[in-house]
Amino acid sequence: MIEQRLRQPGQSLVEFALGLLVLLLVLAAVVDYGRLLYAGIALTNVAREGAHYGSLSSANATDSNGIRTAALTEYRATGLPLLFGSQPTITTSVTFQNGKPDAVRVTATLTVRTMLPVPLPVTGDRLSDQLVIRRTAEMRVLP
């Protein structure tokens, strides 16, 4: 006797919906990771631009406002304000040798919201939707 399979017309639709849900979750994670990776690279450039401004002369090395302005100008050019809507915190420090500025260190810190919660191994906390990205650049002051 030949067995006939009973058709279940909704089964394919349910399987498609579940598969699509998993694919959309993976896609969201990939997009979020890409955003964070781009933010890290752009923030490195922001810190470098501030350090570059400070390294041009002894007067620039001690000009914290000028360093911040140079760094924030670079930040606005990256497109990050459109992605995250917040502004980084720029901190500067100068090391002196023989009473003259020797090196300038600029740190750019940006707190970003993620689309998906970040798991414990990455943040060290429970699931969190915020990450702090911090990049530092140091350059010697030109004589």
N, C-alpha and C positions, 0 to 999 in steps of 0.2 A: 504494500500500500504506500502511496506517495503522500508524504506529509506536506501540508501547505503551511507556509509561515504566515502568521497573522501580521498584517501591516499595522504599524504604529505611526501614524502620520505626524505626531508631535515630537517624536523622539529625535529626529534630525534637527529640528528647530532648537530643542533644549541643548543638545550637544554643541551646536553652533554658538548659542548664546554663552555657554560656559567657556568654550574655547576663545571666543572673542573677548570675554572679560579678562582672561589670563593674558591675552596678547595686548590689550589696552593697558593693563597694569605694568607689563614689561616695557611697553613703549613710554609710559609716563616716567618710569625709573630711568630709562636711557636719556630722555630729554632733560630730566632733572640733573643727572650726572653731568651731562654736557654743559648745562648752565653753570654748574659749580666749577667745572674744569675751566671754562672760559673766564669766570670771575677770578679764579686764582691766577691765571696768566695775565689778565688785565691788571690785577692788583699789583703784581710784580712790576709791571711797566710803570704804574703810578708811583711806587716807592722809588724805582730807579730814576724817574724824571725828577722827583724832589731831591734825591741825592745828587743828581747831576747838576741841578741848579746850585745847590749848596757847595759843590766842589769847584765851581768856577773861580772863586776868589775868597780871600779871608773875610771880606765884608759880607758876601753871600752866605758863608758858612754860619754866621751868627744871626742871619736874618730869618727867623723862624716863620714869620708871616709870608715872606717871599717863597720859602720852601713849600709851605702849605698851599699857596696860590698856584705854584707850578705843578704840584702834585694833583690838586683838584681840577686844574685845567685839563690835565691828561685824563683824569677820571671821566670828566664830562665828554671827552672825545671818544671814549671807548664804547659808549652805548650802555654801560651798566646802569645808569640811572633809570633807563627805560625798563631793564630787566628786573631790577630789585627795588627801585624807588627810594633807596636810602643813600646816605653819603658816608664815606669812610672816615674814620678818625685817623688823623695824621699826627704822629709824634716824631720829634726830632731830638737828636743829641749830638754833641760835638766833643771830640777828644782833642786835648791840647798837648802840644809838645814844645817845650822852651817858650811858653807863653803865646804861641801862635796856634791857630786851628790846624790840626793835622788830618782829621777825618770827620766826615759827616755820616751819621746813620739815620735813616728815615724808615719808620715803620707805618704801614698802612693796614688798618684793621676794619673789616666790614662784616657786620652781622647780617646774614641772609636767611630768608625763609625758604624752606624747601617745599616742593609740592607734596612729597610723601614723607612720613616720619622716618628719621634715620635710626638704624638699629643700634643697640648697646655697644658692640665692639668698636664702632667708629667714634661715638661721642663720649663713651665712658659713663653716660647717664642712661636713664630710661629712654624710651622712644621720644625723640625730640623733633620738632619741625624747624628748629633754628640751628644754624652752624656759624661759627666764627672763623673767618678766613683772615689770616695774618701773614703779611709778607714784609720782609726787611731787606733794605739795600744799604750798602756802605761804600763810600768812595772817598779817596784821599783828596784833600784840598790842594789845588794847584798853587805853586809858589808865586 
